[in-house]
């Protein structure tokens, strides 16, 4: 009898069949790395507002359906005026963090008064992602890159294929369906008008919707804001939620008011 | 388009998952279709190119953003537009601009549009067995100052043409251009050359019409006009739903 009780290694427990031991080493001697993500971070949100940009994410790293890591910080500062938020594979993100840190340190020691601004970080990240995609060895992540440099707001998206775009409101994962319409309605056309308090309330309400509807979002979230003052990432916090019996809940179901 | 059949060979790294695995792990597919429409018309001494600015996550009914340009003025005064996979498009654009810069350093002049047309074909073919998933249009003026438009497939076959529309709304715009520009389906009409203003009007109508029916075309259309005076860009609204 085979001694194989480790659920990570045993495919009859691991319904995702994604244990690296079982990864196929196929044509041409190519060894496959991340062919599917293992520990997964879900939705991330980003908006621009009056003073800069704001990102939000919950702090869950899921292992399949299991809420495995509940304090996984998915927002990360890159230098003084850039923050990134990731969705996707946790280990690939940790690799990316290390890579970006090394880059910023290297740039710092050149000591030529040039610092990488957000568009530079964005371009660098997108080239790395596209390169890895082309090697068929992707970093299985979706990034939102936010920053504020010399009065310019920046909010961009990079994914595992190297697809890029910029927008005033970006969301990934199920948030692209649940949160994006709410964000667009609040932000589009009033990028310079949205106040900080409004932006916080907007992101909180979107995270609340996601907490209610997305089973891989928990009620422990963080926000990052990037303004002229630099990057500020909050400690994990919770938003209010209501799980009482529907009859007594205002606005529930067909009830109008 | 089913992108599996689009590849000339089967991607050799399709995982051969162990048959005992209860579920096939989702495998990595290196392409996306970010859709959008690009069209071009060549005139006697001008070329008009246009592209919508919506970027979508094709097949997911998602609008990524309302403004991510897919048409670019190149350093030599030609205009290059592409729809398809945006990651390939940005990479391809970078490679073109790098080659234009090398050409400028080597020859101390700008590359002509017909030469660039050939270069683009070669760059596309350089990835014959892992193609850039891009539908490219190139517009500019030839050495005699006539308007030229080149259309490509994603592996580098190309031809000069009078009018061409590609991308998600291309199938709708092309017959309209065949009728209005090439006048193929008209009889007994005067084949007077089109003016620049008339050409731009036709182009705008083509995009507003395509945006009515194609969900991946919309938000804004950018119209690039190339004349001996240079490149002029105008931006117009399209429907945003």
HADDOCK unambig.tbl for C-alpha pairs under 7 A between the chains (distance, minus, plus):
assign (segid A and resid 11 and name CA) (segid B and resid 21 and name CA) 5.77 0.50 0.50
assign (segid A and resid 12 and name CA) (segid B and resid 22 and name CA) 6.83 0.50 0.50
assign (segid A and resid 15 and name CA) (segid B and resid 22 and name CA) 6.17 0.50 0.50
assign (segid A and resid 15 and name CA) (segid B and resid 23 and name CA) 6.12 0.50 0.50
assign (segid A and resid 16 and name CA) (segid B and resid 23 and name CA) 6.17 0.50 0.50
assign (segid A and resid 16 and name CA) (segid B and resid 25 and name CA) 5.70 0.50 0.50
assign (segid A and resid 17 and name CA) (segid B and resid 21 and name CA) 5.67 0.50 0.50
assign (segid A and resid 17 and name CA) (segid B and resid 23 and name CA) 6.37 0.50 0.50
assign (segid A and resid 17 and name CA) (segid B and resid 24 and name CA) 6.72 0.50 0.50
assign (segid A and resid 17 and name CA) (segid B and resid 25 and name CA) 5.64 0.50 0.50
assign (segid A and resid 18 and name CA) (segid B and resid 25 and name CA) 6.22 0.50 0.50
assign (segid A and resid 24 and name CA) (segid B and resid 15 and name CA) 6.46 0.50 0.50
assign (segid A and resid 24 and name CA) (segid B and resid 16 and name CA) 6.26 0.50 0.50
assign (segid A and resid 24 and name CA) (segid B and resid 17 and name CA) 6.39 0.50 0.50
assign (segid A and resid 26 and name CA) (segid B and resid 13 and name CA) 6.68 0.50 0.50
assign (segid A and resid 27 and name CA) (segid B and resid 12 and name CA) 6.39 0.50 0.50
assign (segid A and resid 27 and name CA) (segid B and resid 13 and name CA) 6.39 0.50 0.50
assign (segid A and resid 35 and name CA) (segid B and resid 27 and name CA) 6.00 0.50 0.50
assign (segid A and resid 35 and name CA) (segid B and resid 28 and name CA) 5.96 0.50 0.50
assign (segid A and resid 36 and name CA) (segid B and resid 25 and name CA) 6.79 0.50 0.50
assign (segid A and resid 36 and name CA) (segid B and resid 26 and name CA) 6.24 0.50 0.50
assign (segid A and resid 36 and name CA) (segid B and resid 27 and name CA) 6.57 0.50 0.50
assign (segid A and resid 130 and name CA) (segid B and resid 87 and name CA) 6.83 0.50 0.50
assign (segid A and resid 133 and name CA) (segid B and resid 30 and name CA) 6.27 0.50 0.50
assign (segid A and resid 161 and name CA) (segid B and resid 30 and name CA) 6.24 0.50 0.50
assign (segid A and resid 161 and name CA) (segid B and resid 31 and name CA) 6.97 0.50 0.50
assign (segid A and resid 161 and name CA) (segid B and resid 87 and name CA) 6.69 0.50 0.50
assign (segid A and resid 162 and name CA) (segid B and resid 87 and name CA) 4.86 0.50 0.50
assign (segid A and resid 163 and name CA) (segid B and resid 86 and name CA) 5.57 0.50 0.50
assign (segid A and resid 163 and name CA) (segid B and resid 87 and name CA) 4.32 0.50 0.50
assign (segid A and resid 164 and name CA) (segid B and resid 87 and name CA) 6.63 0.50 0.50
assign (segid A and resid 165 and name CA) (segid B and resid 65 and name CA) 6.86 0.50 0.50
assign (segid A and resid 165 and name CA) (segid B and resid 68 and name CA) 6.21 0.50 0.50
assign (segid A and resid 166 and name CA) (segid B and resid 65 and name CA) 6.85 0.50 0.50
assign (segid A and resid 166 and name CA) (segid B and resid 68 and name CA) 6.82 0.50 0.50
assign (segid A and resid 167 and name CA) (segid B and resid 65 and name CA) 5.58 0.50 0.50
